[in-house]
Structure formats: C-alpha cells, structure tokens
Amino acid sequence: MASDGYLAVRADKVFDMVLCTVKIKQAIAGFSGNSTRYIDASERRLTKDVLVYDSAVGSHRIMHHRDVLNTAGTVTVYGLREDMHRVAYLDKPFFEELAKTGDADKGHWVTEFTLETLQEKADLKRTGYNQNG
C-alpha cells in the first residue's frame, strides 16, 4: 500500500495517516521493528493510542476509526495525507438567533462547507482485507 502511494505522487506527498479497523491496527502493531513509540511530554495527557509505523517510504500514523467498514468482504483501509485537505466554506458560518422561550436563548449555526482535496492521488483506499487483521 505504501509503495502504491509512493509511485503515484512525489516522495514528500505519500500518505502520513492510516485509518483502519481495530483488528487491522492490532495486526500492524505486531510487526517487528526497531521503532519506539514516543509521546510529546508537553501535552501531559494521552487522548488516544497512536501507533507510528516507519515504512520504506516514510512514517505513518496508524489510527483505528469506528466508521471504517468492517463487514466481511469490505474491510477497508485508508491512507490519507492530512496537509493535502482543508475545509472550503461555501457560506461563512454565522449564528442565527431563534425565538426566545422564557429565559432560554435559542439559536443555531448556519453554514455550508465541503472537504477540499489538494492532491487526490496522495490518498489511498484499499478493501478486501481479512476481517481479523
């Protein structure tokens, strides 16, 4: 998967984040290697276990996500380059106040936006992996 991304784009644009199922992440964590997991001490908290895998074409953060397909025959793995995406606003967000009920102030945010991809080939999607990793 990493070599496919390397062949599709420049070396500095290969995906840096992998989204997968928990089972796939556990399988990747079992790969032998000499890498060590480091956490920036300035944060002083650990919010989510992040595994970093160093392949021949770069470092990749491996993260599991609950919305990644995990049914038989459709187990999916995504490779994303984070700095190649941004939110593009069609209408700038604004807060619209609604009718007041008693002491409660009510309202909602109104906006339109989409995800803009700056380099489509930097992302990968692969399916058909074993459900158990």
C-alpha positions in Angstrom: 0.0 0.0 0.0 2.8 2.4 0.9 4.7 1.7 -2.3 1.5 2.4 -4.4 1.3 5.8 -2.8 5.0 6.4 -3.4 4.6 5.6 -7.1 1.6 7.8 -7.6 3.0 11.1 -6.1 6.2 12.8 -5.1 8.0 11.2 -2.2 7.1 14.1 0.2 3.4 13.7 -0.6 3.0 10.0 0.4 0.2 9.5 2.9 1.1 10.1 6.6 -2.0 8.7 8.3 -3.7 5.3 8.0 -7.3 4.8 9.1 -8.3 1.2 9.7 -10.3 -1.1 11.9 -9.1 -2.1 15.4 -8.2 -5.6 14.2 -6.0 -4.3 11.4 -4.3 -1.9 13.8 -3.6 -4.7 16.2 -2.1 -6.7 13.3 0.2 -3.7 12.3 1.2 -3.3 16.0 2.5 -6.9 15.8 5.0 -6.1 13.0 8.6 -6.4 14.3 10.8 -3.4 14.0 13.1 -1.1 15.9 10.8 1.8 16.2 9.8 3.2 19.6 6.6 4.9 20.5 7.1 8.5 21.8 4.5 10.9 23.2 5.2 14.6 23.4 5.5 15.3 27.1 4.3 18.9 26.8 0.8 17.7 26.2 0.7 15.9 29.6 -2.1 13.7 28.5 -2.8 10.8 26.3 -6.1 11.0 24.5 -5.8 8.1 22.0 -3.3 5.4 21.4 -1.5 6.3 18.2 0.9 3.9 16.6 3.6 5.1 14.3 4.9 2.7 11.6 8.0 3.5 9.7 7.9 2.0 6.2 10.4 2.3 3.4 8.7 5.4 2.1 8.1 7.3 5.3 6.3 7.4 8.7 2.6 6.7 9.0 0.4 7.2 12.0 -1.9 4.2 12.4 -5.3 5.1 13.9 -8.4 3.0 14.2 -11.8 4.6 13.4 -15.2 3.3 14.1 -16.7 4.4 10.8 -14.2 2.3 8.7 -16.1 -0.6 7.1 -15.6 -3.9 8.9 -18.0 -6.3 7.4 -16.9 -9.5 5.6 -15.5 -8.7 2.1 -15.5 -4.9 2.7 -12.8 -4.4 5.3 -11.3 -1.1 4.3 -8.0 0.7 5.0 -7.5 4.4 4.1 -4.2 6.2 3.6 -4.5 10.0 3.9 -2.1 12.9 3.6 -3.5 15.4 6.2 -1.9 18.5 4.9 -3.5 17.9 1.5 -7.0 18.5 2.8 -8.8 21.6 4.0 -12.3 22.8 4.7 -13.7 25.0 2.0 -16.6 27.2 3.1 -19.4 27.9 0.6 -21.2 30.2 3.1 -19.3 31.5 6.1 -20.7 30.2 9.4 -22.9 32.6 11.3 -25.1 32.2 14.4 -28.8 32.8 13.8 -30.9 33.5 16.9 -34.3 31.9 17.2 -37.4 32.9 19.1 -36.8 33.2 22.9 -38.7 30.9 25.1 -38.9 32.0 28.7 -35.3 32.7 29.9 -33.7 30.5 27.3 -31.8 32.0 24.4 -32.1 29.7 21.3 -30.3 29.7 18.0 -28.3 27.6 15.6 -25.3 27.8 13.3 -25.9 28.1 9.6 -23.2 27.3 7.1 -22.3 25.3 4.0 -18.9 23.6 3.6 -17.1 20.8 1.9 -13.8 19.0 2.2 -11.3 20.1 -0.4 -8.6 17.7 -1.6 -5.5 19.4 -2.9 -3.7 16.3 -4.2 -6.2 13.5 -4.9 -3.5 10.9 -5.7 -1.9 11.3 -2.3 -4.8 9.4 -0.7 -5.4 5.7 -1.0 -8.3 3.3 -0.3 -7.9 -0.4 -0.2 -10.5 -3.1 0.5 -10.7 -6.8 0.9 -8.5 -7.3 3.9 -9.1 -10.2 6.3 -11.7 -9.2 8.9 -9.5 -10.4 11.8 -6.4 -8.5 10.7 
